Amino acid sequence: MTKSERGGVAIVHQLFDAIEGGDATRLRTLTTSQCTMWHNYSDVETAFADMIPKLAAFRDSLAELQYAERTYVATLDGAIGTHRLCASSHSGVKVRIPVAVRVTIESNRIRHIAEYLDPAALAPLMQPPQD
């Protein structure tokens, strides 16, 4: 494995660390200005820059967010792998969602993210608090 291939795995870890921490500035520095994101459930490419405020709002809506059980493998142009999105709402609802990702890296910055998850698994987090 080359140094740049190992670097791809490190960059993917940095990406999810930044999302966990709600660090929009770090997300912008990790990605190219043309970075796009694709989700399996919509089959639509979205500019990652447009996703950053949504990711920040998602993080702010949660009591806790962690990307656990991370297993990424270097590829020639980035990394592929899995993790669990572990989150809890302010009302105490918890989820552990398996996620697969494929990240393409260009000049040490993320160019494309493909994310595979079941969006219905996020629904419990979006429920209003029960009295």
DAUR-V274576 format. One record per residue. RES is the residue in one letter. D_LAST is the distance of its C-alpha to the last C-alpha in Angstrom with 1 decimal. Layout:
# DAUR-V274576
res:RES d_last:D_LAST
res:RES d_last:D_LAST
This chain:
# DAUR-V274576
res:M d_last:54.1
res:T d_last:55.0
res:K d_last:53.5
res:S d_last:52.0
res:E d_last:50.3
res:R d_last:48.8
res:G d_last:47.8
res:G d_last:45.8
res:V d_last:43.6
res:A d_last:43.2
res:I d_last:42.2
res:V d_last:39.5
res:H d_last:38.1
res:Q d_last:38.2
res:L d_last:36.4
res:F d_last:33.4
res:D d_last:33.6
res:A d_last:33.5
res:I d_last:30.4
res:E d_last:28.6
res:G d_last:29.6
res:G d_last:28.9
res:D d_last:32.6
res:A d_last:33.6
res:T d_last:37.1
res:R d_last:37.8
res:L d_last:36.6
res:R d_last:39.2
res:T d_last:41.9
res:L d_last:41.4
res:T d_last:41.7
res:T d_last:44.6
res:S d_last:44.3
res:Q d_last:44.7
res:C d_last:42.0
res:T d_last:40.1
res:M d_last:37.2
res:W d_last:36.9
res:H d_last:34.0
res:N d_last:34.8
res:Y d_last:32.1
res:S d_last:33.5
res:D d_last:37.1
res:V d_last:37.4
res:E d_last:38.9
res:T d_last:37.1
res:A d_last:38.6
res:F d_last:36.9
res:A d_last:37.2
res:D d_last:34.8
res:M d_last:32.3
res:I d_last:32.3
res:P d_last:29.9
res:K d_last:27.6
res:L d_last:27.7
res:A d_last:27.1
res:A d_last:24.0
res:F d_last:22.7
res:R d_last:23.4
res:D d_last:21.8
res:S d_last:18.5
res:L d_last:18.4
res:A d_last:18.1
res:E d_last:21.1
res:L d_last:23.7
res:Q d_last:26.8
res:Y d_last:29.5
res:A d_last:30.6
res:E d_last:33.4
res:R d_last:35.5
res:T d_last:38.7
res:Y d_last:40.9
res:V d_last:44.5
res:A d_last:47.0
res:T d_last:48.6
res:L d_last:51.6
res:D d_last:49.5
res:G d_last:46.2
res:A d_last:43.9
res:I d_last:41.9
res:G d_last:39.3
res:T d_last:35.9
res:H d_last:32.8
res:R d_last:29.2
res:L d_last:26.5
res:C d_last:24.1
res:A d_last:20.9
res:S d_last:17.5
res:S d_last:14.7
res:H d_last:13.3
res:S d_last:10.0
res:G d_last:12.5
res:V d_last:13.5
res:K d_last:17.3
res:V d_last:20.1
res:R d_last:23.9
res:I d_last:25.8
res:P d_last:29.6
res:V d_last:31.5
res:A d_last:35.2
res:V d_last:36.9
res:R d_last:40.4
res:V d_last:41.4
res:T d_last:44.7
res:I d_last:46.3
res:E d_last:49.2
res:S d_last:51.0
res:N d_last:48.4
res:R d_last:45.6
res:I d_last:43.1
res:R d_last:44.3
res:H d_last:42.0
res:I d_last:38.8
res:A d_last:38.0
res:E d_last:34.6
res:Y d_last:33.7
res:L d_last:30.1
res:D d_last:27.8
res:P d_last:25.5
res:A d_last:23.2
res:A d_last:22.4
res:L d_last:20.8
res:A d_last:18.3
res:P d_last:15.5
res:L d_last:15.7
res:M d_last:15.3
res:Q d_last:12.0
res:P d_last:9.4
res:P d_last:6.5
res:Q d_last:3.8
res:D d_last:0.0
